[in-house]
Amino acid sequence: MNYFELIDRYLDNSLSPSDKMAFEKELLTNEDLKTDLHIQKKMRAYQQIESNVKNQVQQLKKPSKHIKYRWLWAAAASVLLLMGVFILQENNNQKNKQALASLTTPPRYSLDKGKPSDNQMDESISVLFNNRHFAAVIPILEQKVQNNSKDYQALLYLGISYCHNNQIDKGQTSFDRIINGDAINKDEAQYWKAICLLNHGNIPAAKQILSDLKQNAKGHISEMSKKLLQII
């Protein structure tokens, strides 16, 4: 069963209790599903309005000495206006969806050529993380951090991996170790801590961090925080 069939059955309240629970759990982390559900709700609302207007038009079409045809034009204009508003809204939603994806997609793991590294370990991390195999990359990143507790790059990617693997507390702890240490990537850690909170529904806390970054961070982190605040 595809998402659209699931959404229809969810809105019709025809899912089994277990399927409904699974669907609502998926909604917590699946942005595409959230967007599709929102669009489907809008479509249903629009279809109901359109149906009501058509019924009114049919009533006006009935023979009567008192018919005033301008109401037919008004009804038709209402339908066109609603269609225009709906299309404009969905275009904006699509643009926001694309912008949100670009601002919340994890950065690629790249090797730091300026520092000595375990090539085999780093290459494994690069392949696994960049292909979003977060559960598989976590033990390797943990080992890398254990080897060097001040490897803040590895700690950042470990935090991101934890969050995408639904290990929220461990993710927040990893970010806080960077923020409270002597790292140069503190703003980046704050940003991805906010993304972690956002992805798991804690929007107020995420907004607070992003607002602070917008005011106090430098460079691209401040700009990304500003753009994200305009969307969420």
N, C-alpha and C positions, 0 to 999 in steps of 0.2 A: 504494500500500500504506500503511495507517495504522500508527500506533505500536504498537497491540496486536498486529497481524499480524507486525510486525518483531520485537517482543519475543518472541513465541511461537517464531518461527524462530530467533532468537538463542539462546534457552534450549534449543531442540532441536538447536542446532549445525547448522542447515541453510542458513545464509546463505553466500553465496560469500565467498571471502577479501576481496574488495574491499568488498562490502556490510558484512561484519563490521567491517572497519577503519573504514568511514564511520560505522557505528553507534556504535562505541566512541569515536570522535572527537566525535560529537554528545553523548555522555554527559558529556564533560568540562565542557560549558557549559550543557546543557539540564536545568534542575532538574525540570521536569515529567516528562521522560523518565526521569530517575533515580528519581523517586517511583513512576512507573508500573511500572518494572522491579522495584523493591523489593516493591510490592504483588503483582505477578504471581508472584514467587518465593515469597512468603508463601502465596498461594493454592495454588500447586502443592504446597507442603509440607503444607498443611492437607488438600488432597485426597488426598495419599498416606496421611496418618494416618487420615483417614476411611475410605479403602479398606481399610486394614489392620484397623481396628476392625470394619468390616462383615464381613470374612472371618472374624474371630474369633467374631462373633455367629452367623454361619452354621454354624460348627463346633459351637458350643454348642447350636444348635437340633437337631442330629442326635439321633435317638432313643437314649437311654441310661438305664440304671437309676440312673446316678450323676450325672445332670444336676442342677446346683444353679442354679435360675433366678435367684438373686440376681446371678450373673455377667452375665446379660443386662441387668439394671438398671444394673450398674456400667459395662458397656460403653456403654450409652445415655447415662449420666450423663457419661462421659468425652467423648463426642462433643459434648454440649451445652456442657460446660465449655470445650472447645477452641474452639467457635464463639464463645462469649462473650469469651474472651481475644483471639481474632483481631479481632472487631468492635471491642473496646475499643482495641486497638493501632492499628487503622486510623483510628479516630476521632481518636486522639491525633496520628497521623501527618498527618492532614488539617489539624488545628488548627496543628501546627508548620509545615506547608507554607504556610498562609495567613499566619502570623506572620512566617516567613522572607521571604515575598514583600513584605510591608509594610515590613520593615526593610532590604531590599536594593534596592528600586525607586528609581532615581535621582530626585532632587528635580526639580521643574519649574523651568525657567529663567524667571525673571520680571525685568522691567525695573526698575532702581533709579531711582525717580522723583526721588530726592534728588541724583542726580549727572548731569552732562551726558553725553550719549551720542550715538552715531551711530544714529539711530532706524531707518534702513533695515537696518543691519547687525544691530542687536539684535533687530529683528522677525524677520529671517531666522533668526537663532540660535534664537529662541524657538519658531518654528514647526517647524524641523528637529529640534531637540533634544527638544522635548516630544512629538514624534511618533516618536522613537527612530530618526531617520535619522542615525546617528552618523558614518558615513563621509562623508556630505555636509556635515555641520556642522563637521567638523574643520578644513578649510582656512579657514573664516570665523573660527573661534575662534583659530586660529593667527595670522591677520592682526590680530585684536583684541589679542592678547597682544603681538604685535610692535609695535603702535602704542603700547601702554602696558604695560611689563614688570611693573608693579605692579598690574595689574588682576587681583587675586587671585580675584575671582568668575569671570571668564572662564577663568583658569588652572585653577580647580577643575573647571569643566564640561568643559574640554579634557581634563583627566586622566580624568574619568569616560568621556568619549567614546572616548579612546584604549583604555581597558580593555575597553569593550564592542565595540571594533573589533579586538580581539586584538593590540593594540600595547602589550603589557604594560610593556615597559621605558620607553617614552615616557610612559605613564600614571604610573608610579612617579616618574619624573623631575619631572613636573608637580606631583605632590603634594609631593614633597620641596622644590621651590622655594617652595611656600607655607609648609611646616613650618619651613624654615630662614630664612625672611624675616621681615618685620615685620608680617605679616598678622594680622588679628583672627580669621580663620577657620581657625586651625591645627588645632584639635580636629576640625573638620569634614573637613579634608584627611586627617587621620590615620584617621578613620572610613572614608572612601571608599577610602583606600589599603588598609585591611583588607578591605573588601568586594571590591576588585579581586583581592587575594591569595586570598581565599576562593573566588571564582568560578572561579579558575584552578587550584584544587587545593592551594594552599599553606596548609593549615589551621593548622599549628602557628604560622607567622608571623602569620597573621590573629588567632589567639587571643591571642598575646602583645600585639599592639597594642590589641586590645579590652580585655584585662585592665588595661592601663595607663590606658586611657580611662575604664574603669569606676571606677578609683580616683582619677584626677586631673582628668578633664574636669568641666565644670560643665553643669548644665541637661540638656537633652534628649539630648545626645550621650552623657553618662554613662548615662542610663536606657536608651537604645537599645543601647548596648554590653552592658549587663547582660542585657537580654532576649535579645540575639543569642547571648551565651555560654551561655545556658540551653538553646539549641536545637541548636547545632552540636557 
